[in-house]
Amino acid sequence: MHTMLTLTAIHDRYLVDKPSQKNRIAEIYHLSRAVTLFKQKLSDPIQLGDRDALWATAALLGMVTFSLIDALKPEDAWPLKDSDSTDLEWMQLGESKQTIWTIADPMRTESLFHHQATDYYNAWMEVLASNTTLEDIPMQFIQLYSLNEMTSAENNVYFRPLLGLAAVLSCTKPPLVIMHFNIFMSHMESRFKMLLIQKDPRALLIISYWYSTVCDTSIWWMQRRALLECQAICMYLEKYHAYDTSIQELLQFPKIQCGFSRWKPGYPVDLQIPSLEASM
């Protein structure tokens, strides 16, 4: 109940330009109670009848942590804002959700979430078995990230995120784009997360592209963070890595997608991906 009330309070804040302190207090109170009760439940022996409730709570907490962003403008959003211990906290929940998935087993036949969990699992398996290869990654990325025939996820931390990105950018079905986005964010490697914490420019560029795929989504709890942090990344890279022409050229697409600039005819970047060309 407290998790749902937290999400409701965040949604109320999302609907107004100048949220009141009352909304913020409600969010903090209900989220604190939700997390405390959730931890208490997990510390006790898990009853069979509690498994669906555990998974529902974990899923809702995922929505809460992603939507819970205080920034109202990109200057106040990560990575432009001053660094603190809460940066990218929402990403850590992905690992925790995998633990709850194992405990709750929402794919079991009698689960209320059987069909949705099965669809999600099948989509994850499709991502793992994707036929996306080095040839599907645009040349500009291949050059910037030093990819070649010997590149693998083991010797290049950027490779798997780029393969996923190539697949999602060529996807024309919005529901599948959302699923790709959620799967990537939930299964992000710890090595890549560390690069984001360190504000590595090439990792930031990749995330700006991932954010750009959902900037205009109609899913409210996803939209604000995706839009503001995509804009903040674009501003950060323009400010601190203006000298890197490869990054600046590739940055044009996320800038367009998040509303920072319009496509300039004749601009030298052509990623040769149908969905990108259509957006341009």
C-alpha positions in Angstrom: 0.0 0.0 0.0 2.8 2.5 0.9 4.6 1.7 -2.3 1.5 2.6 -4.3 0.9 5.7 -2.3 4.5 6.8 -3.0 4.0 6.3 -6.7 0.7 8.3 -6.5 2.4 11.2 -4.7 5.2 11.2 -7.3 2.6 11.2 -10.1 0.8 14.1 -8.5 4.1 16.1 -8.4 4.7 15.1 -12.1 1.4 16.7 -13.1 2.2 20.2 -11.7 4.9 22.7 -12.7 5.6 23.7 -9.1 5.1 20.8 -6.7 4.3 21.6 -3.1 6.4 20.6 -0.1 3.3 18.6 1.0 3.8 16.2 -2.0 7.4 15.8 -1.2 6.7 15.0 2.4 4.1 12.4 1.4 6.6 10.8 -1.0 9.3 10.5 1.7 7.0 9.2 4.4 5.3 6.5 2.3 8.6 5.5 0.6 10.3 5.1 4.0 7.4 3.0 5.3 7.4 0.9 2.1 11.1 0.1 2.2 11.0 -0.6 6.0 8.1 -3.0 5.7 9.6 -4.6 2.5 12.9 -5.3 4.3 11.0 -6.8 7.3 9.1 -9.1 5.0 12.3 -10.3 3.3 14.0 -10.9 6.6 11.3 -13.4 7.6 10.7 -16.9 6.0 8.9 -16.2 2.7 5.4 -17.7 2.6 4.1 -19.1 -0.6 1.1 -16.7 -0.6 3.4 -13.7 -0.3 5.4 -14.2 -3.4 3.2 -12.3 -5.8 3.0 -9.4 -3.4 6.8 -9.4 -3.1 7.2 -9.2 -6.8 4.5 -6.5 -7.2 6.2 -4.4 -4.6 9.7 -4.9 -6.2 8.3 -3.9 -9.6 6.5 -0.8 -8.1 9.7 0.2 -6.2 11.5 0.0 -9.6 9.0 2.5 -11.0 9.3 4.7 -7.9 13.1 4.9 -7.9 13.2 5.7 -11.7 10.5 8.3 -11.5 11.8 9.9 -8.2 13.9 12.7 -9.6 13.9 16.1 -7.9 15.4 18.1 -10.9 13.0 20.3 -12.8 15.7 21.4 -15.3 18.8 19.7 -16.8 21.2 21.8 -14.9 20.0 20.2 -11.7 20.1 16.6 -13.0 22.9 14.0 -13.1 25.6 14.3 -14.4 25.6 18.1 -14.5 24.7 18.5 -10.8 27.2 18.1 -8.0 28.0 14.5 -7.4 26.5 12.8 -4.3 25.9 9.3 -2.8 22.4 9.1 -4.4 23.6 9.4 -8.0 22.4 6.4 -10.1 20.9 4.8 -7.0 18.0 3.7 -9.1 20.3 1.5 -11.2 21.3 -0.6 -8.2 17.7 -1.7 -7.8 18.1 -3.7 -11.0 20.3 -6.2 -9.2 18.0 -6.4 -6.2 15.0 -7.1 -8.5 16.8 -10.1 -9.9 17.0 -11.5 -6.4 13.3 -10.9 -5.8 12.6 -12.5 -9.2 14.3 -15.7 -8.0 12.5 -15.7 -4.6 9.0 -14.8 -6.0 9.3 -16.8 -9.3 6.6 -14.8 -11.1 6.8 -17.2 -14.0 5.2 -20.1 -12.0 1.9 -21.2 -13.4 -0.3 -20.1 -10.5 1.3 -16.6 -10.3 -0.8 -13.6 -11.0 2.1 -12.3 -13.1 2.7 -15.5 -15.0 1.9 -14.2 -18.5 3.7 -10.8 -18.1 6.7 -12.5 -16.5 6.8 -15.1 -19.3 6.7 -12.3 -21.9 9.5 -10.5 -20.1 11.6 -13.6 -19.8 11.1 -14.5 -23.5 12.1 -10.9 -24.5 15.2 -11.2 -22.4 16.1 -14.5 -24.0 15.6 -12.9 -27.4 18.0 -10.1 -26.4 20.6 -12.7 -25.4 20.1 -14.6 -28.6 20.0 -11.5 -30.7 21.6 -11.8 -34.1 22.9 -8.3 -33.8 26.6 -8.3 -34.6 29.5 -5.9 -35.2 28.2 -5.3 -38.7 25.0 -3.8 -37.3 26.8 -1.2 -35.3 27.2 2.1 -37.2 30.8 2.9 -38.3 31.0 6.0 -36.2 30.5 3.9 -33.0 32.9 1.3 -34.2 35.6 3.9 -34.7 35.0 5.7 -31.4 34.8 2.6 -29.3 37.7 0.8 -31.1 35.6 -2.2 -32.1 36.9 -5.0 -34.4 36.4 -8.7 -35.2 38.2 -9.6 -31.9 36.0 -7.5 -29.7 33.9 -9.2 -27.1 31.9 -8.2 -24.0 34.8 -9.6 -22.0 37.5 -7.3 -23.5 35.4 -4.3 -24.2 32.9 -3.0 -21.6 31.1 -0.9 -24.2 30.4 -3.8 -26.6 27.3 -5.3 -25.1 25.5 -1.9 -24.5 26.3 -1.0 -28.1 24.9 -4.3 -29.5 21.7 -3.7 -27.6 21.6 -0.1 -28.7 22.0 -1.1 -32.4 19.0 -3.5 -31.9 16.7 -1.0 -30.2 17.5 1.8 -32.6 16.3 -0.3 -35.5 13.2 -1.3 -33.7 10.0 0.3 -34.9 7.5 -1.0 -32.3 7.3 1.3 -29.2 6.4 -1.5 -26.7 9.5 -3.5 -27.8 11.6 -0.3 -27.4 10.3 0.1 -23.8 11.1 -3.6 -23.1 14.6 -3.3 -24.5 15.2 -0.2 -22.4 14.0 -1.9 -19.2 16.0 -5.0 -19.9 19.2 -3.1 -20.6 18.8 -0.9 -17.5 18.0 -3.9 -15.3 20.9 -6.1 -16.5 23.6 -3.4 -16.8 27.1 -4.7 -16.0 28.7 -3.4 -12.9 31.8 -2.4 -14.9 29.6 -0.2 -17.1 27.9 1.3 -14.0 31.2 2.2 -12.6 32.1 4.1 -15.8 28.8 6.0 -15.5 29.6 6.9 -11.8 33.0 8.2 -13.0 31.2 10.1 -15.8 33.2 8.4 -18.5 32.3 10.4 -21.7 31.9 7.3 -23.9 29.7 5.6 -21.4 27.6 8.8 -21.0 27.2 9.0 -24.8 25.8 5.4 -24.9 23.3 6.2 -22.1 22.2 9.4 -23.8 21.3 7.3 -26.8 19.4 4.8 -24.6 17.6 7.7 -22.9 16.8 9.2 -26.3 14.8 6.1 -27.3 12.2 6.8 -24.5 12.4 10.6 -24.2 9.0 11.0 -25.9 7.4 7.9 -24.3 3.8 8.3 -23.0 4.9 6.3 -19.9 5.0 9.1 -17.3 7.2 7.5 -14.7 9.9 7.0 -17.3 9.7 10.2 -19.2 11.0 12.9 -16.8 14.2 11.2 -15.9 14.9 10.1 -19.4 14.4 13.6 -20.8 16.2 15.6 -18.1 19.2 13.3 -17.8 19.5 13.0 -21.6 19.6 16.8 -21.8 22.0 17.0 -18.8 24.3 14.5 -20.5 24.3 16.5 -23.8 25.1 19.6 -21.9 27.8 17.9 -19.8 29.5 16.4 -22.9 29.3 19.7 -24.8 30.9 21.5 -21.8 33.6 19.2 -20.8 34.4 17.2 -24.0 33.9 19.8 -26.7 37.3 18.9 -28.1 36.2 15.4 -29.0 34.8 15.8 -32.4 33.7 12.2 -32.7 31.6 12.5 -29.5 30.2 15.8 -30.6 29.1 14.5 -34.0 27.4 11.4 -32.4 25.8 13.6 -29.8 23.6 15.3 -32.4 21.0 12.5 -32.5 20.3 12.5 -28.7 20.3 16.3 -28.8 17.5 16.2 -31.4 15.6 13.5 -29.6 15.6 15.3 -26.3 14.6 18.6 -27.9 18.0 20.4 -27.6 18.5 21.0 -31.3 17.0 20.5 -34.7 18.5 18.5 -37.5 20.6 20.5 -39.8 20.4 19.4 -43.5 23.8 18.3 -44.7 25.2 17.6 -41.3 28.0 15.0 -41.7 26.6 12.4 -39.4 24.6 9.6 -41.0 24.2 6.5 -38.8 22.4 4.6 -41.5 19.7 3.3 -39.2 16.2 3.5 -40.6 14.5 4.7 -37.3 17.2 7.4 -36.9 16.8 8.6 -40.4 13.1 8.9 -40.0 13.5 10.9 -36.8 15.9 13.2 -38.6 
